[in-house]
Amino acid sequence: METVGEDRELTIEELVGELHTARVNLDNSNQMVRQVEADFKAESARMYEHDAEAKKQVEFIEAVIRKRAVEQYEADPDRKKEITPGVGIRISNAYVYLDGEAFDWAMEHKMCLDLNGKAFEAICKDESTRPDFVEVREVPQVTIARDLGKVYGAGNKEAE
C-alpha cells in the first residue's frame, strides 16, 4: 500500500480515486495553460507577423550580401577574403564526384552497402586516401558578423 499526502496507507480503490482527482486537476491546468497560450498568440498576432517579416527581410538581405560577396571575391584577382567590414570569405572544399562512382568505390573497399557521404568526404580530405575520380573544388563561403553594431558602431547610418 502507498500513502498519498497522509500517514495512513490508502487502498487501491482510494488510490484510483486520488489518481482520478489528480488527472482532473492536471486536465484543468492543461486547459488553462492552453487558453493562456491561445490568448497570448491572439493578442500577439501582430508581433508574430512583424517578427516573421523581419526574419524574411534579414534572410533576403543576407542572401543578397552572400551572392554579391562571392561575385566580388571571384572578380578580385587578389582574392581578398575581407569583402567589407563584417563580411568575409572562408574557403572550404567541396568534393565533386558522381554518386555511382563513389558507391562503387565504397563497395570495392567494403565500406558499406549505402554511401555514407560524410564518411566518404572524410576519406577525400586526405590526399593519400582520396580516390582518383574525386575533384577538389574550393568553395567560397560568406561569413557575416553576428553583431554588426560592433563593426560599424551603434547608431552609424551605414549600419541602419
C-alpha positions in Angstrom: 0.0 0.0 0.0 1.1 3.6 -0.7 0.5 6.8 1.1 -0.5 10.0 -0.6 -0.5 13.1 1.5 -1.4 11.3 4.7 0.2 9.0 7.2 -2.2 6.1 6.7 -2.0 3.6 3.8 -4.6 4.0 1.1 -6.4 1.1 -0.5 -6.1 0.6 -4.2 -9.6 1.9 -4.6 -8.7 5.1 -2.7 -5.6 5.5 -4.9 -7.7 5.2 -8.0 -9.9 8.0 -6.6 -6.8 10.1 -5.9 -5.4 9.4 -9.4 -8.8 10.4 -10.9 -8.7 13.7 -8.9 -5.1 14.3 -9.9 -5.8 13.7 -13.6 -8.8 16.0 -13.5 -6.7 18.7 -11.9 -4.0 18.1 -14.5 -6.5 18.4 -17.3 -7.9 21.6 -15.9 -4.4 23.0 -15.5 -3.5 22.0 -19.1 -6.7 23.6 -20.4 -5.9 26.8 -18.5 -2.4 26.8 -19.9 -3.6 26.2 -23.5 -6.1 29.0 -23.1 -3.5 31.4 -21.8 -1.2 30.4 -24.8 -4.1 30.9 -27.3 -5.0 34.3 -25.8 -1.3 35.3 -25.9 -1.0 34.3 -29.5 -4.2 36.1 -30.5 -3.2 39.2 -28.7 0.3 39.0 -30.1 -0.6 38.1 -33.7 0.8 41.5 -35.0 4.0 40.9 -33.1 4.4 37.4 -34.7 3.6 38.9 -38.1 6.2 41.6 -37.6 8.7 39.0 -36.4 8.1 36.8 -39.5 8.5 39.8 -41.8 11.7 40.9 -40.1 13.1 37.4 -40.4 12.3 37.3 -44.1 14.0 40.7 -44.6 17.1 39.5 -42.8 17.2 36.3 -44.8 16.7 38.2 -48.1 19.4 40.8 -47.3 21.8 38.1 -46.2 21.2 36.2 -49.4 21.9 39.3 -51.5 25.1 40.0 -49.5 26.3 36.4 -49.8 25.7 36.5 -53.6 27.4 39.8 -54.1 30.3 38.9 -51.8 31.0 35.7 -53.8 30.8 37.7 -57.0 33.2 40.4 -55.7 35.6 37.7 -54.4 35.6 35.8 -57.6 36.1 39.0 -59.6 39.0 40.2 -57.4 42.4 39.0 -58.9 43.9 39.2 -55.4 41.1 37.1 -53.9 40.9 39.3 -50.7 38.9 37.5 -48.1 37.6 40.6 -46.3 35.0 42.0 -48.6 34.0 44.8 -46.3 34.0 45.2 -42.5 31.8 42.4 -41.2 31.7 40.4 -44.4 34.4 38.0 -45.3 35.1 34.8 -47.3 36.1 31.5 -45.8 37.3 28.9 -48.2 36.2 25.3 -47.8 36.5 22.3 -50.1 33.6 20.7 -51.9 34.2 17.2 -53.1 32.7 16.7 -56.6 32.0 13.1 -57.7 29.3 11.0 -59.1 27.4 9.1 -56.5 27.6 5.9 -58.6 31.4 6.1 -58.8 31.7 6.8 -55.1 29.3 4.0 -54.3 31.2 1.5 -56.5 34.5 2.6 -54.8 32.9 2.2 -51.4 31.7 -1.3 -52.3 35.1 -2.2 -53.6 36.6 -1.1 -50.3 34.0 -2.9 -48.3 32.9 0.3 -46.6 29.1 0.0 -46.8 26.0 -1.1 -48.7 24.9 2.5 -49.0 27.2 5.5 -49.5 27.8 7.4 -46.3 28.6 10.8 -47.8 30.2 12.2 -44.6 32.5 9.2 -44.2 33.4 9.3 -47.8 34.2 13.0 -47.7 36.3 12.4 -44.6 38.3 10.0 -46.7 38.5 12.5 -49.5 40.1 15.1 -47.2 43.3 13.2 -47.0 45.1 13.3 -50.4 46.6 9.8 -49.8 43.2 8.2 -49.5 41.2 10.3 -51.9 40.0 8.3 -54.9 41.3 9.5 -58.3 37.8 10.3 -59.6 37.2 12.9 -56.9 37.9 16.5 -57.8 38.6 19.1 -55.0 37.0 22.4 -55.7 37.4 25.5 -53.5 34.0 26.9 -52.5 33.8 30.4 -51.0 31.5 30.7 -48.0 30.5 34.2 -46.9 30.7 35.0 -43.2 28.7 37.8 -41.8 29.4 39.2 -38.3 26.5 38.4 -36.0 26.8 41.8 -34.2 27.3 44.4 -37.0 26.9 47.1 -34.4 30.4 46.2 -33.1 31.8 46.6 -36.6 30.1 49.8 -37.5 29.3 51.2 -34.1 25.8 51.7 -32.7 23.8 54.4 -34.4 26.1 54.6 -37.5 24.0 55.3 -40.6 25.8 52.6 -42.6 24.6 50.0 -40.1 21.0 51.1 -40.3 
